[in-house]
Amino acid sequence: MTKLSREEYLIKREQWRKDLAQWQEELTELKASGVYIEEDICAALGMPTLRPWGQGLADQAKDDICENRHQGNQCSIEAHERVEPSKATLHKMILEYVSQVSGATTEEIAKGLSIRYTTASARCSELKRSGMLVASGRKRLTSSGSTAAVLTIGDI
């Protein structure tokens, strides 16, 4: 795959945002009609319906990856509820980016997608937990001079 130029990426990101709005509208309609949404979400993202431990993507989006760390802090709970609707889109963007560049560190993902490092880190943690992203065994230097794992698409 070829690496996108910044201009190409910005155009593609804008299209993803438009697609997200349409996708959210369609999901709302499906949910109202009683359709089991998980399969539709997974199909839209081109991913398998079930994760290795039997939990689906829709269930994972509800999980708070930081729950053990914040121990029920109300501000953290509210923050999680606020970002929950955008998780699937961010997961898709990260997976597409990592696929296009044949592997990236979390810092590279944040920079490449023009998102905050903390956002990239949280979504990458969720994708690693699901098996959709894996550490490749390669490492690269970060901007601070530390090493970081290069993440690649998992074999799910």
FENCOR-V60319 format. One record per residue. N is the residue number from 1. RES is the residue in one letter. PHI is phi as a letter, one per 40 degrees, with the letter a starting at -180 (NA if undefined). PSI is psi as a letter, one per 20 degrees, with the letter a starting at -180 (999 if undefined). NEAR is the number of other C-alpha atoms within 12 Angstrom. Layout:
BEGIN
((N/RES/PHI/PSI/NEAR) (N/RES/PHI/PSI/NEAR))
END
This chain:
BEGIN
((1/M/NA/q/11) (2/T/c/q/13) (3/K/c/p/18) (4/L/c/q/20) (5/S/c/r/16) (6/R/d/g/14) (7/E/c/g/13) (8/E/c/g/15) (9/Y/c/g/22) (10/L/c/h/16) (11/I/c/g/15) (12/K/c/g/19) (13/R/c/g/27) (14/E/c/h/16) (15/Q/c/h/17) (16/W/c/g/26) (17/R/c/g/20) (18/K/c/g/15) (19/D/c/h/19) (20/L/d/g/25) (21/A/d/g/17) (22/Q/c/g/16) (23/W/c/g/24) (24/Q/c/h/24) (25/E/c/g/15) (26/E/c/g/19) (27/L/c/h/24) (28/T/c/g/19) (29/E/c/g/15) (30/L/c/g/18) (31/K/c/g/16) (32/A/c/h/12) (33/S/c/i/11) (34/G/g/j/11) (35/V/c/q/15) (36/Y/c/o/18) (37/I/c/h/25) (38/E/d/g/27) (39/E/c/h/21) (40/D/c/g/24) (41/I/c/g/34) (42/C/c/g/25) (43/A/c/g/17) (44/A/c/h/23) (45/L/c/i/27) (46/G/g/k/18) (47/M/b/q/29) (48/P/c/q/25) (49/T/c/h/27) (50/L/b/q/22) (51/R/c/r/25) (52/P/d/h/17) (53/W/c/j/14) (54/G/g/j/14) (55/Q/c/p/19) (56/G/c/r/26) (57/L/c/g/37) (58/A/c/h/30) (59/D/c/h/24) (60/Q/c/h/30) (61/A/c/h/31) (62/K/c/h/23) (63/D/c/q/27) (64/D/b/o/29) (65/I/d/h/27) (66/C/b/j/21) (67/E/d/g/19) (68/N/c/h/12) (69/R/c/g/11) (70/H/c/i/16) (71/Q/f/l/13) (72/G/g/j/15) (73/N/d/p/15) (74/Q/c/g/12) (75/C/c/h/13) (76/S/c/h/19) (77/I/c/g/22) (78/E/c/h/15) (79/A/c/g/19) (80/H/c/g/26) (81/E/c/h/17) (82/R/c/h/14) (83/V/c/i/21) (84/E/d/g/25) (85/P/c/h/23) (86/S/c/i/24) (87/K/d/g/34) (88/A/c/g/34) (89/T/c/g/31) (90/L/c/h/34) (91/H/d/g/40) (92/K/c/g/35) (93/M/c/g/34) (94/I/c/g/46) (95/L/c/g/36) (96/E/c/g/33) (97/Y/c/g/37) (98/V/c/h/38) (99/S/c/g/25) (100/Q/c/h/21) (101/V/c/j/24) (102/S/f/l/24) (103/G/h/q/33) (104/A/a/q/38) (105/T/c/r/37) (106/T/d/g/42) (107/E/c/g/34) (108/E/c/h/31) (109/I/c/g/39) (110/A/d/g/26) (111/K/c/g/23) (112/G/c/h/31) (113/L/c/i/36) (114/S/f/l/22) (115/I/b/r/21) (116/R/c/q/18) (117/Y/d/g/20) (118/T/c/h/17) (119/T/c/g/28) (120/A/c/g/33) (121/S/c/g/27) (122/A/c/g/31) (123/R/c/h/39) (124/C/c/h/41) (125/S/c/g/30) (126/E/c/g/32) (127/L/c/h/37) (128/K/c/g/32) (129/R/c/h/25) (130/S/c/i/33) (131/G/g/i/29) (132/M/c/h/34) (133/L/b/q/34) (134/V/b/q/29) (135/A/c/p/27) (136/S/c/i/21) (137/G/g/i/15) (138/R/c/q/17) (139/K/b/q/20) (140/R/b/q/22) (141/L/c/q/17) (142/T/c/r/19) (143/S/c/h/13) (144/S/c/i/9) (145/G/g/i/10) (146/S/c/r/12) (147/T/c/q/16) (148/A/b/q/24) (149/A/c/q/25) (150/V/c/p/29) (151/L/c/q/35) (152/T/b/r/33) (153/I/c/p/30) (154/G/c/r/24) (155/D/c/l/16) (156/I/c/999/20))
END
